[in-house]
Amino acid sequence: MTKPATILDYSRRIDRVVEHIGTHLDEPLDLARLAEVACFSPYHFHRIYRAFTGETAADTLRRLRLHRAAGELVRSSSEVTAIARRAGYGSVEAFTRAFRQAYGSPPAAYRTRGSLAPPAPTIDETEDSMNDVTVRDLEPIRVAAIAHRGPYMEIGTAFARLSAWAAGRGLLGPNTRAFGVAYDDPDTVPAAELRSEACLAVGPEVEGEGDVYIREIPGGRHAVLLHKGPYAELHRSYRRLYRDWFPASGFVPADRPAVEEYLNDCRTLPPEEWLTEIRIPLA
């Protein structure tokens, strides 16, 4: 077996593991089972997984659980105790410590800050919202994509799978561009039915395989807003666009979904430093 074929085989195995983790977030992490899913020896699985993903399997599980918990805090009325338990923590205290370390504030404060029902904006806030938005002509982007169905806050599994696929083909590097495409309004479509895509920009020579397919994100004129902070708070920036900017701008959204470009690495930076460019196509 040639070396490139071996690398592709390894990436397919790691993809199976990431998918297994993402579909079993509510279960204990069984490293022996993950090694079995990957068809690797338990003695070597940990090192191979980390080499392909940049983190341990336990890190992946913890990150995806906390990411889901952040979304539940701002988009549901579930008790913190229940959210902590679903995230795998035996006590609210342990969950609070882990959440504070990851998100910079305790769960209760994070929920208050990310509330879906903020007070009405002041005149200054509305002006700032409009001044933050730019209208730009964007080039179309060829991407490799994996479809995700379910809560937007759980798309991390699709991105992890896509990253493992790309790493096995030498497509993942510091300049790789990552995008998310959201097809539905989370305020009107049931969470289980939300449709989205995890995407990585690729060149014309790249072909899809299995669950990974090639598509083009259309270019054209877009309203663009830079969001700084956790992904669980993106809804606040979307609200600013639709509530403040569009009514005063004279523009109308086109009949295409919103696109998000993730400008830095959420695995290496604290959530308050995450940068997301929201792009709304214009008619």
Secondary structure, DSSP 4 states (H G I P E B T S, - for coil): --HHHHHHHHHHHHHHHHHHHHTTTTS---HHHHHHHHT--HHHHHHHHHHHHSS-HHHHHHHHHHHHHHHHHHH----HHHHHHHTT-SSHHHHHHHHHHHHSS-HHHHHHHT-SSPPPPPHHHHHHHHHH-EEEEE--EEEEEEEEES-GGGTHHHHHHHHHHHHTTT--STT--EEEEE-S-TTTS-GGG-EEEEEEE--TT---BTTBEEEEE--EEEEEEEEES-GGGHHHHHHIIIIIIHHHH---B-SS-EEEEE-S-TTTS-GGG-EEEEEEEB-
